[in-house]
Amino acid sequence: MSTYPYGANVHANGVRQHYLRYGGARAGRDPVIIVPGITSPAVTWGFVAEHIGKTFDTYVLDVRGRGLSSASDALDYSLDAQAADLNAFATALSFDRYSVVGHSMGARIGIRAARSQPAGMTRLAMIDPPVSGPGRRPYPSQLPWYIDSIRQSREGMTADAMRAFCPTWTDEQLALRAEWLHTCDERAIRASFDGFHTDDIHADLPHLKIPALLVTAGRGDVVRDEDVDEIRSLVPQLEHTRVRNAGHMIPWDDEAGFHAALGDFLGAALAPFDQGGKHASQ
């Protein structure tokens, strides 16, 4: 049975922020806000939110310039603007307490948002955040990978055509990405990719005073062991789990491993995960 009741829009930080809600109010449990990565509209994280929604009131954001949220040539797509969006979203929905789960770019947004120590943010789960920045090694993915696929999707793209960009994904995952990728504003993607190399999230990390969880991929080259050690030195309260069987898109590769990595960090143990019953597009 689906845990998805509705999608909606809220005006916060001067823009329209679209979100999908899963689950419902849970007494004594903080709601969870999921912030996806650079080219992941909210709907593509629905399969994760479906499961988390069994335990928590769960909201998946369309980051500005993605999905059904505001996008324009004049919009500010900086990390600071995205972080302000997240804090304003929680305020607009009158959350007294809430947890944030951010993947990749979304993790960097969560880190920058947490730097200002918003009163209601109680936990931050950082899922394989790019550790690039000024004077650091570049992010391992290349900008043309994003831009070329977005331009093809704007013309109309099949799941088979998307396979050239995501060869390990299932047919269902490919079809959903082909359906929604055109909603990613190219200017937003360029700004966020450039920000991976110009924004210094390591300067933000010592300001995290809330419980923090780092979940990293066992395959790929986004977060190395030495990066984990550095982050731990900056965030003494850090918990860390590596999902050995997954690349950067962790729940796509090992959904069960992803939920196991979250454990009870969000304040309660997640419902048992049925590996055979997952639906990647819902």
C-alpha positions in Angstrom: 0.0 0.0 0.0 1.4 3.4 -1.0 2.3 5.9 1.7 2.0 8.8 -0.8 -1.0 11.1 0.0 -0.3 14.2 -2.2 2.1 16.7 -3.7 1.9 20.4 -3.1 3.5 23.8 -3.5 4.5 26.4 -0.9 5.8 29.9 -1.4 9.0 30.2 0.7 12.1 32.3 0.4 10.5 34.2 -2.5 10.0 31.1 -4.8 7.5 28.3 -5.4 8.8 25.2 -3.7 7.1 22.0 -4.9 7.2 18.9 -2.7 5.9 15.4 -2.4 4.6 14.1 0.9 4.7 10.5 2.1 3.3 9.0 5.3 1.6 11.4 7.6 2.0 13.0 11.1 3.6 10.6 13.5 3.3 11.5 17.2 6.7 11.9 18.9 8.6 11.6 15.6 10.2 14.5 13.8 9.2 14.9 10.1 11.9 14.2 7.5 12.9 16.5 4.6 14.7 14.7 1.7 16.8 17.0 -0.5 17.8 15.3 -3.7 20.9 15.7 -5.8 21.9 17.9 -8.8 19.6 16.3 -11.5 17.1 14.5 -9.3 13.6 15.9 -9.2 11.6 14.9 -6.2 9.6 12.2 -8.0 12.8 10.3 -8.6 13.3 9.9 -4.8 9.7 8.7 -4.4 10.7 5.0 -4.0 12.9 6.0 -1.0 10.3 8.2 0.5 7.7 5.5 0.2 9.6 3.4 2.6 10.7 6.1 5.0 7.1 7.3 5.0 6.0 4.1 6.7 7.8 5.4 9.8 8.0 9.2 9.4 6.1 12.1 8.0 8.3 12.6 4.9 8.7 15.5 2.4 10.8 15.3 -0.8 11.8 18.7 -2.2 12.1 19.8 -5.8 15.2 22.0 -5.4 14.8 25.3 -7.3 15.4 24.8 -11.0 14.3 21.2 -10.8 10.9 19.4 -11.1 7.9 21.7 -10.5 9.7 24.3 -8.4 10.5 27.8 -9.6 13.0 28.1 -12.4 14.0 31.1 -14.5 16.9 32.8 -16.2 17.0 35.4 -13.4 16.8 33.0 -10.5 19.7 32.7 -8.0 20.9 29.1 -8.1 23.7 29.4 -5.6 24.2 27.1 -2.6 23.3 29.9 -0.3 20.0 30.4 -2.0 19.2 26.7 -2.0 20.1 26.5 1.8 17.9 29.4 2.5 15.1 27.6 0.6 15.4 24.6 2.8 15.2 26.6 6.0 12.3 28.7 4.7 10.5 25.5 3.6 10.6 24.1 7.1 9.4 27.5 8.5 6.6 27.7 6.0 5.3 24.2 7.0 5.6 25.3 10.7 8.0 22.5 11.6 9.1 22.9 15.2 11.5 20.0 14.8 12.7 18.1 11.7 15.4 16.0 10.3 17.1 16.5 6.9 18.4 13.7 4.6 20.4 15.2 1.7 22.0 13.3 -1.1 25.0 14.6 -3.0 24.2 18.2 -3.8 21.3 17.9 -1.4 23.8 16.9 1.4 25.8 20.1 0.6 22.6 22.1 0.8 21.8 20.5 4.2 25.3 21.3 5.5 25.1 25.0 4.4 21.5 25.2 5.9 22.7 23.7 9.2 25.6 26.2 9.4 23.1 28.9 10.5 21.8 26.5 13.2 18.1 26.8 12.5 16.2 26.1 15.7 14.1 23.3 14.3 16.7 21.1 12.5 17.5 18.2 14.8 19.5 15.8 12.6 21.4 15.9 9.3 22.0 12.7 7.3 24.6 13.5 4.6 24.5 10.9 1.8 27.7 10.8 -0.3 28.3 14.6 -0.4 30.8 15.9 -3.0 33.9 16.9 -1.1 35.3 19.0 -3.9 35.9 22.7 -3.2 38.5 25.4 -3.4 42.0 23.8 -3.6 40.5 20.3 -3.5 40.3 17.5 -6.1 37.4 18.0 -8.6 34.1 16.2 -8.4 34.6 12.9 -10.4 31.6 13.4 -12.7 31.9 15.7 -15.7 29.5 18.5 -16.6 28.8 17.3 -20.2 27.3 14.1 -18.8 24.6 16.2 -17.2 24.2 18.8 -20.0 24.1 16.3 -22.9 21.4 14.2 -21.2 19.3 17.2 -20.3 19.4 18.5 -23.8 18.3 15.1 -25.2 15.5 14.9 -22.7 14.2 18.3 -23.7 13.7 16.9 -27.2 12.0 13.8 -25.9 14.0 10.8 -24.7 13.3 7.1 -24.3 14.5 4.9 -21.5 16.7 3.1 -24.0 18.4 6.4 -24.9 18.9 7.2 -21.2 20.7 3.9 -20.8 23.8 5.4 -22.5 24.1 7.7 -19.5 23.0 5.3 -16.8 24.0 1.8 -18.0 23.5 0.0 -14.7 20.0 1.3 -13.9 16.8 -0.7 -14.3 14.3 -0.1 -17.0 11.9 1.5 -14.5 14.6 3.8 -13.2 15.6 4.8 -16.7 12.1 5.5 -17.8 11.4 7.8 -14.8 14.6 9.8 -15.4 13.8 10.1 -19.1 10.4 11.4 -18.2 11.5 14.1 -15.7 15.1 15.1 -16.6 13.8 17.8 -18.9 12.5 19.7 -15.9 16.1 20.4 -14.8 17.1 23.9 -15.8 20.4 23.9 -17.5 21.5 27.1 -15.8 20.7 25.6 -12.4 22.8 22.5 -13.2 25.7 24.6 -14.4 25.6 26.8 -11.3 25.4 23.8 -8.9 28.2 22.0 -10.7 30.4 25.1 -10.6 29.5 25.4 -6.9 30.8 21.9 -6.2 34.3 23.5 -6.9 33.9 27.0 -5.5 31.8 26.5 -2.3 33.7 25.5 0.8 31.5 23.1 2.7 34.4 22.1 4.9 34.3 25.6 6.4 30.6 24.9 7.3 31.2 21.6 9.0 32.5 22.8 12.3 29.3 24.8 12.8 27.2 21.6 12.8 26.1 21.1 16.4 23.3 18.6 15.8 23.6 14.8 15.4 25.1 14.1 12.0 25.3 10.9 9.9 27.6 10.4 6.9 26.6 7.6 4.5 29.1 6.9 1.8 29.3 4.6 -1.3 31.6 1.6 -1.3 32.0 2.0 -5.1 32.9 5.3 -6.9 35.3 8.0 -5.9 33.1 10.8 -4.3 34.1 10.3 -0.7 37.3 8.4 0.1 38.4 7.1 3.5 40.7 10.0 4.0 37.7 12.3 3.4 35.7 10.5 6.0 38.6 11.1 8.5 38.7 14.8 7.7 35.0 15.2 8.1 35.1 13.3 11.4 37.8 15.7 12.6 35.5 18.7 11.8 32.3 17.1 13.1 33.3 15.1 16.3 29.7 13.8 16.8 29.7 12.3 13.3 28.4 8.7 12.7 29.5 7.0 9.5 28.3 4.0 7.5 29.6 2.8 4.1 27.3 1.0 1.8 29.7 -1.4 0.2 27.6 -2.6 -2.6 26.6 0.8 -4.0 27.9 3.6 -6.2 27.2 7.3 -5.7 23.4 6.8 -6.3 23.3 4.6 -3.3 19.6 3.6 -3.0 19.4 2.9 -6.7 22.2 0.3 -6.3 21.4 -1.1 -2.9 18.1 0.2 -1.5 18.1 -2.3 1.4 21.7 -1.2 2.3 20.7 2.4 2.2 17.8 2.0 4.6 20.0 -0.2 6.8 22.6 2.6 6.9 20.0 5.1 8.1 19.2 2.6 10.9 17.5 4.5 13.8 19.4 7.7 13.2 16.2 9.6 12.3 14.8 8.9 15.8 13.2 5.5 15.3 14.1 2.3 13.4 12.6 2.2 9.9 10.0 -0.4 9.0 11.5 -3.8 7.8 12.4 -3.4 4.2 10.9 -5.8 1.6 13.6 -6.2 -1.1 11.2 -8.0 -3.4 8.4 -5.4 -3.0 10.3 -2.2 -4.0 9.1 0.0 -6.8 11.7 2.5 -8.0 9.4 4.9 -9.6 6.8 5.3 -6.8 
